C-alpha cells in the first residue's frame, strides 16, 4: 500500500511546535487531512471492490480454459500411449503365431547367456557394459530357476525383436518400452541404461505392481492400467508405468507391455506454463497422490503409497471430495475458506485428476495494483491542499520558527553569535530574547572549559612522552644487557672448553712425531732382525703369524697418520673456538672477517647436519679478498650467529626440499674502497612485506611464545649501524628466499652507509631495493660448496 508522507522540513516546521507541544498549525492540518483522507479512502474502496469482482470473473474464465486445455493435452498423451501399446499388442500376438519356434530356439542360443548367478541375460557376463549398444537393442533379464522351454525361448526372441523395434519409435515420448513375461521375464528397451544387465539376480518382477497387476487375479477385466508411484531399483528412479496385459487365443497370460514415466519428468511437465504463484497437482481416483510440488519428498518416502487422507491436509481433502463430484469435463471451484480457486479436470485414460490451485492473495494483489492509480490521485489532492494551507501560514508561523531553529542549530555547532528578532512583543519575541541570553552564557562557559582542556592535554602529552622515552630506553638497555651477558657467558664457556681441549691435544700432537720416529725405528730393527736370522727357532715365526705381524707393519704407519689428521682437526676446532670466544673484547682491533664466519659455522655445525626428515643444509661460501677490518670481533660474531640461526630456523621449520645457505664476502675498491660487504642468503619461504618492515623493531618476533624474544635482529642492527657505523639491510619476497647484507667500514673513521647502494648494484645490478639476489651456480669459480651429511664430518 502506498504511504503518504510530508517533506521533512514541512514536518519539522508545521507539524510540531518548537516546544514539542501540539500547535494550531497541526490541528488545522489534521482536520483538513482527515477529511480528504476519508473521502479518498471511500472512493478507493469502491474502486477496489469493483476491480476485485472484475478480476475474479476473468481469473475464473482463464483458469477454466487453461484446465480444459491441460486436461485435453495430457489425456491425448495417455490416449496415444494406450493406442501405441494396442498396436504393439496386436503385432506381438501375430508374431507369436507366425514365427517358427525352431528357428527362434537357434536364435535364442545366439542371443542369451547363462550367468553364474542363475539368471539368463543377452550379454556375456564379465564383459564391459560399455560395449552393449543401448540405442539399438533391448536388454533381456530372465530370473533364476526358470525352466527354459521351447515356448519360452520362442517368446524371448519375439519380445526382443519387437521391444527393440517399437522402443526406438516410442523413445520420443517415454523413457523406455518393455515387454514382460509371467515367468519373471523382462525385455526392456531403455537408451539411458542397460536395465536388464544391471538388475539384481534376486529381482522378482511378479512382486511389483507393474508385474502382478497384469495377471487375471488382479486384473480380471484385462484392461490397461496405470501403476502408483514406485521406486525402480535398477535405474534408481521414481516413476509410474502404463501396463497392458496380453493374452493368447486360449486366454493364457503370455506378456505385459509397458511404458515408464519418470516422476521428475512428470512433475516438470505439470509445472510448465504456470500462472505465476499457482501450482498443479495430480492424484488418482482413490486419493493416491501422483504429483504435488510440496509433497514430493513424502510421496517418495511412502514409496508412492501416500494418499490425501494420510497428509491430513484439509485443503487437499476438500479438493478430492470436490473432484469426485465432478460430472463434466472441467470446473472451477472456490475454497470454502476463501483462500484459493481450484480448477479441476479428469484425465481420460489413467483415471487421474489434474488440478490447478490459484491462491486468493494473487487476486487481491492484482485488484490492489489497479487501485493504486486512484490512491495516487487522492494523495496528490491532499498534497495540493496542504501546500495551499502552507502558503497561508507561511508568514504567520514558518519564518519566525525557522529563524529560531537555525539559531538553535548554530549553537549546537558551537557558533554562539546568533541574530534573532528580539524587538517583537509577542511570545516569539520573549523566546528570542531568552535564547540570545542563554547563547551568551554558553559561549563564556565553553571558552573557559576549552582553556582548561588545552592545559590538561599539554600536560598529558608531556608526561606520556617522558614515560615513552623512559620505557624505550629501559627496554633497549635491558635487551642489550641480556644479549651481552648471554654471549659473554657463551664466549667464556667456549674459551674454557677450547683451553681444556687444547692442553691434552697439544701433548698428544707434540708426541705423535716422536712416536712415529720410534715406531719406524722399531719396524726397521725388526726387519733387520728377520733378515739376519731367517732360520730362527720356530716359536718366533709362529708368534709373528699369531699377531699378524705383516699386517701390523703395514697398518701401524697408517694408524699414526690417521691420529695425526685427527689431532690436526681438533687443533683447528680449538682455533675456531678461540676466535669465536672473543665476545667480551671491549676495544676495537683488527680482525679477519672470514675467521669470524668460520668460527660461527663451527658453533652451528650440529644444526646444519641431517636429522630425521631434515636433509641437512647445503652451504655455499664465496669469499672475496678481504683486508682485515677494525671492529669489535665478538659483537660481529654475535651478528653472524643471529643471521645464520634465523636462516637455519626458516629452512628447518618450513620443510624446504633442498635447504641451502649462501655466504658471500667482497671488497670493491672501485665503488667502495673503504668498506667490505657480507651477504647471507637462503632459499627459505621469504618474508612478507608487512613483516619485513618490522624485523628490526625490538621485541618483534613471529616465533611462538618461548622460542623467540624479538631481540636478535634489533641488537644486530644496533651493532652494525651504531657500533660500527655500518649498514644492515634485508631483501626478501615470499617464496623467493631472504638476503641480509652487512656493509662494514675497514677503519673506524669511515662510514659505510653512504656507499651501500653503489656496492649492492655493483654486485647485483638487476636487483631493486626489495629484490632477492640470485644464488650462485656451481659453475662460479669463487664458490665453495659444503654438503653436511652423517657420513662426513662437517668442516667450517
Rosetta blueprint (number, residue, H / E / L):
1 X L
2 X L
3 X L
4 X L
5 X L
6 X L
7 X L
8 X H
9 X H
10 X H
11 X H
12 X H
13 X H
14 X H
15 X H
16 X L
17 X L
18 X L
19 X L
20 X L
21 X L
22 X L
23 X L
24 X H
25 X H
26 X H
27 X H
28 X H
29 X H
30 X H
31 X H
32 X H
33 X H
34 X H
35 X H
36 X H
37 X H
38 X H
39 X H
40 X H
41 X H
42 X H
43 X H
44 X H
45 X H
46 X H
47 X H
48 X H
49 X H
50 X H
51 X H
52 X H
53 X H
54 X H
55 X H
56 X H
57 X H
58 X H
59 X H
60 X H
61 X H
62 X H
63 X H
64 X H
65 X H
66 X H
67 X H
68 X H
69 X H
70 X H
71 X H
72 X H
73 X H
74 X H
75 X H
76 X H
77 X H
78 X H
79 X H
80 X H
81 X H
82 X H
83 X H
84 X H
85 X H
86 X H
87 X H
88 X H
89 X H
90 X H
91 X H
92 X H
93 X H
94 X H
95 X H
96 X H
97 X H
98 X H
99 X L
100 X L
101 X H
102 X H
103 X H
104 X H
105 X H
106 X H
107 X H
108 X H
109 X H
110 X H
111 X H
112 X L
113 X E
114 X E
115 X L
116 X L
117 X L
118 X L
119 X L
120 X E
121 X E
122 X L
123 X L
124 X L
125 X L
126 X L
127 X L
128 X L
129 X H
130 X H
131 X H
132 X L
133 X L
134 X L
135 X L
136 X L
137 X L
138 X L
139 X E
140 X E
141 X E
142 X E
143 X L
144 X L
145 X L
146 X L
147 X L
148 X L
149 X L
150 X H
151 X H
152 X H
153 X H
154 X H
155 X H
156 X H
157 X H
158 X H
159 X H
160 X H
161 X H
162 X H
163 X H
164 X H
165 X H
166 X H
167 X H
168 X H
169 X H
170 X H
171 X L
172 X L
173 X L
174 X L
175 X L
176 X E
177 X E
178 X E
179 X E
180 X E
181 X E
182 X L
183 X L
184 X L
185 X E
186 X E
187 X E
188 X E
189 X E
190 X L
191 X L
192 X L
193 X L
194 X L
195 X H
196 X H
197 X H
198 X H
199 X L
200 X L
201 X L
202 X L
203 X L
204 X L
205 X H
206 X H
207 X H
208 X L
209 X H
210 X H
211 X H
212 X H
213 X L
214 X L
215 X L
216 X L
217 X L
218 X L
219 X L
220 X L
221 X L
222 X L
223 X L
224 X L
225 X E
226 X E
227 X L
228 X L
229 X L
230 X E
231 X E
232 X E
233 X L
234 X L
235 X L
236 X L
237 X E
238 X E
239 X E
240 X E
241 X E
242 X E
243 X E
244 X E
245 X E
246 X E
247 X E
248 X L
249 X L
250 X L
251 X L
252 X L
253 X E
254 X E
255 X E
256 X E
257 X E
258 X E
259 X E
260 X E
261 X E
262 X E
263 X H
264 X H
265 X H
266 X H
267 X H
268 X H
269 X H
270 X H
271 X L
272 X L
273 X L
274 X L
275 X L
276 X L
277 X L
278 X L
279 X E
280 X E
281 X E
282 X E
283 X E
284 X E
285 X L
286 X L
287 X L
288 X E
289 X E
290 X E
291 X E
292 X E
293 X L
294 X L
295 X L
296 X H
297 X H
298 X H
299 X H
300 X H
301 X H
302 X L
303 X L
304 X L
305 X L
306 X L
307 X E
308 X H
309 X H
310 X H
311 X H
312 X L
313 X L
314 X H
315 X H
316 X H
317 X H
318 X H
319 X H
320 X H
321 X H
322 X H
323 X H
324 X H
325 X L
326 X L
327 X L
328 X L
329 X L
330 X E
331 X E
332 X E
333 X E
334 X E
335 X L
336 X L
337 X L
338 X L
339 X L
340 X E
341 X E
342 X E
343 X E
344 X E
345 X E
346 X E
347 X E
348 X L
349 X L
350 X L
351 X L
352 X E
353 X E
354 X E
355 X E
356 X E
357 X E
358 X E
359 X E
360 X H
361 X H
362 X H
363 X H
364 X H
365 X H
366 X H
367 X H
368 X H
369 X H
370 X H
371 X H
372 X H
373 X H
374 X H
375 X H
376 X H
377 X H
378 X H
379 X H
380 X H
381 X H
382 X H
383 X H
384 X H
385 X H
386 X H
387 X H
388 X H
389 X H
390 X H
391 X H
392 X H
393 X H
394 X H
395 X H
396 X H
397 X H
398 X H
399 X H
400 X H
401 X H
402 X H
403 X H
404 X H
405 X H
406 X H
407 X H
408 X H
409 X H
410 X H
411 X H
412 X H
413 X L
414 X L
415 X L
416 X L
417 X L
418 X L
419 X L
420 X L
421 X L
422 X L
423 X L
424 X L
425 X L
426 X L
427 X H
428 X H
429 X H
430 X H
431 X H
432 X H
433 X H
434 X H
435 X H
436 X H
437 X H
438 X H
439 X H
440 X H
441 X H
442 X H
443 X H
444 X H
445 X H
446 X H
447 X H
448 X H
449 X H
450 X H
451 X H
452 X H
453 X H
454 X H
455 X H
456 X H
457 X H
458 X H
459 X H
460 X H
461 X H
462 X H
463 X H
464 X H
465 X H
466 X H
467 X H
468 X H
469 X H
470 X H
471 X H
472 X H
473 X H
474 X H
475 X H
476 X H
477 X H
478 X H
479 X H
480 X H
481 X H
482 X H
483 X H
484 X H
485 X H
486 X H
487 X H
488 X H
489 X H
490 X H
491 X H
492 X H
493 X H
494 X H
495 X H
496 X H
497 X H
498 X H
499 X H
500 X H
501 X H
502 X H
503 X H
504 X H
505 X H
506 X H
507 X H
508 X H
509 X H
510 X H
511 X H
512 X H
513 X H
514 X H
515 X H
516 X H
517 X H
518 X H
519 X H
520 X H
521 X H
522 X H
523 X H
524 X H
525 X H
526 X H
527 X H
528 X H
529 X H
530 X H
531 X H
532 X H
533 X L
534 X L
535 X L
536 X L
537 X L
538 X H
539 X H
540 X H
541 X H
542 X H
543 X H
544 X H
545 X H
546 X H
547 X L
548 X L
549 X H
550 X H
551 X H
552 X H
553 X H
554 X H
555 X H
556 X H
557 X H
558 X H
559 X H
560 X H
561 X H
562 X H
563 X H
564 X H
565 X H
566 X H
567 X H
568 X H
569 X H
570 X H
571 X H
572 X H
573 X H
574 X H
575 X H
576 X H
577 X H
578 X H
579 X H
580 X H
581 X L
582 X L
583 X L
584 X L
585 X L
586 X L
587 X L
588 X L
589 X E
590 X E
591 X E
592 X L
593 X H
594 X H
595 X H
596 X H
597 X H
598 X H
599 X H
600 X H
601 X H
602 X H
603 X H
604 X L
605 X H
606 X H
607 X H
608 X H
609 X L
610 X L
611 X E
612 X L
613 X L
614 X E
615 X L
616 X L
617 X L
618 X E
619 X E
620 X E
621 X E
622 X E
623 X L
624 X L
625 X L
626 X L
627 X L
628 X L
629 X E
630 X E
631 X E
632 X L
633 X H
634 X H
635 X H
636 X H
637 X H
638 X H
639 X H
640 X H
641 X H
642 X H
643 X H
644 X H
645 X H
646 X H
647 X H
648 X H
649 X H
650 X H
651 X H
652 X H
653 X H
654 X L
655 X L
656 X L
657 X L
658 X L
659 X L
660 X E
661 X E
662 X E
663 X E
664 X E
665 X E
666 X E
667 X L
668 X L
669 X L
670 X L
671 X L
672 X L
673 X L
674 X L
675 X E
676 X E
677 X E
678 X E
679 X E
680 X E
681 X E
682 X E
683 X L
684 X L
685 X L
686 X L
687 X L
688 X L
689 X H
690 X H
691 X H
692 X H
693 X L
694 X L
695 X L
696 X L
697 X L
698 X L
699 X L
700 X L
701 X L
702 X L
703 X L
704 X L
705 X L
706 X L
707 X L
708 X L
709 X L
710 X L
711 X L
712 X H
713 X H
714 X H
715 X H
716 X H
717 X H
718 X H
719 X H
720 X H
721 X H
722 X H
723 X H
724 X L
725 X L
726 X L
727 X E
728 X E
729 X E
730 X E
731 X E
732 X E
733 X L
734 X L
735 X L
736 X L
737 X L
738 X E
739 X E
740 X E
741 X E
742 X E
743 X E
744 X E
745 X E
746 X L
747 X L
748 X L
749 X L
750 X L
751 X L
752 X L
753 X H
754 X H
755 X H
756 X H
757 X H
758 X H
759 X H
760 X H
761 X H
762 X H
763 X H
764 X L
765 X L
766 X L
767 X L
768 X L
769 X L
770 X L
771 X L
772 X L
773 X L
774 X L
775 X L
776 X L
777 X L
778 X L
779 X L
780 X L
781 X L
782 X L
783 X E
784 X E
785 X E
786 X E
787 X E
788 X L
789 X E
790 X L
791 X L
792 X E
793 X L
794 X L
795 X L
796 X L
